[in-house]
Amino acid sequence: MGDWHEQAQQLWGQKASDWNESSQNMWEEGSRKTIIPFFKKYMTKGSYIADIGCGDGYGSFKLLKENYKVVGMDISREMIEIANKRCEDEQLTFIQADAIKLPFANQTFDGVMSINCIEWTENPRKTLLEFQRVLKPNGMLCIGILGPTAHPRQHSFARLYDEKVICNTMMPWEFSRLAQESDWEVLDGHGVYKKGVKEELLKDLSSELKQSLTFMWVFLLVNKNQQKKD
């Protein structure tokens, strides 16, 4: 992983304080407010959930409040330090870990939540297979992919000048194809839009056209790989 791992860890460490200031609002009122209600429609209470790319842990904390057992993971030590101050509960733990090489045995988790994380890994396909490895057969993955209108996609722009970047930006429809070619079933999904996009504009559009307007597309996937990976 080398430089990519180190640069990603450094970037998110630098952002930890600012992220912590805004994350509660994102989960309660902003771009992430639909995610937990969406996930819990499909995930049985009491299930063991990995929140991969958990940041300061607010999303993990919300999962705990919905009666899930949760492990939050993030590449940033600073993020995990903040997360560990959020709550003392034996059903919620936080560890520093890289999404592409998770420190858990095969088929550990009933569900995985990973929001705006996979784009920041060196190899999104290998990361998706790693999620699959630690997830039980028919387990659920709730994943958020930055859409075309998302401001953070600017972090990948410098690649057009042959500069090294640590954001593997992709379109939601590209992720959908990648997932389906890796033994995932796309069960459900919804868009998160900026304020200028009105509901009446969306109702007659195809899925791809809806995705083209999004800040983020949230997918619910099912792990259809039935083989235990050794």
Residue, then its C-alpha position, 0 to 999 in steps of 0.5 A: m500500500g505504501d505511499w497511498h496508505e500513508q497519504a490517506q492517513q495523513l489527509w484524514g488526520q488533518k481533517a479530523s477536527d473539522w470533520n468532527e465539527s460538522s459530522q453530527n449535522m451531516w448525519e442528523e440534518g444533512s447529506r447522511k440523514t437518510i442512511i441509517p433509516f434506509f439501512k435498518k429497513y433491511m438489517t435485523k436489530g442486534s446484527y453485528i455491523a462493521d462501519i468502515g471509514c467511520g470517521d469520528g464515529y457519529g454514524s457508528f454511534k447512531l447504529l448503536k442507538e438502533n440496537y446494533k453491535v458495531v465496530g467502527m474502523d478508519i484509517s486515521r488515528e486522529m479520527i479514531e481518537i475522537a471516536n473513542k471519546r464519543c461513547e462507552d458501551e461494550q456494543l460499540t468499539f473503534i479501531q484504526a484499520d485500512a479498508i483494503k486489509l481488514p483485521f477480521a476473520n472471514q464471514t465475521f459481520d452480518g452487515v457493513m456500512s461504508i459511506n464515501c470511503i471506497e473512493w479513497t482506497e488505492n484499489p476499489r475493486k479489491t476493497l469491495l472484495e475485502f468487504q465481501r470477505v468479512l461479510k457473511p453470505n447474504g449479508m448486507l452492504c450499505i455504501g455511499i458513492l459520491g455523485p457527479t455534483a459532489h464537491p469532494r470529487q475535486h480531490s481527483f482532478a490533479r490526475l488530469y495533470d499526471e499528478k498522484v492523487i488519493c481519490n479514485t473517483m467513480m460514477p455511481w453507475e460504474f460502481s454498480r457494474l463493479a459490484q454486480e461483476s463481483d457477486w453482489e446483488v443491488l437490492d435498493g438505492h436512493g439519491v442524495y441531492k443538493k437543494g436545487v434539485k426538486e422532486e418533480l424534476l426527478k420523478d420521470l428520469s431513469s436511474e442513470l439520469k437521477q444519479s447524474l444529478t446526485f451529491m451521493w448515491v446510497f446503495l444497498l447490496v447483498n453478498k451473493n458469494q456463497q463460498k467461504k474465502d480462505 
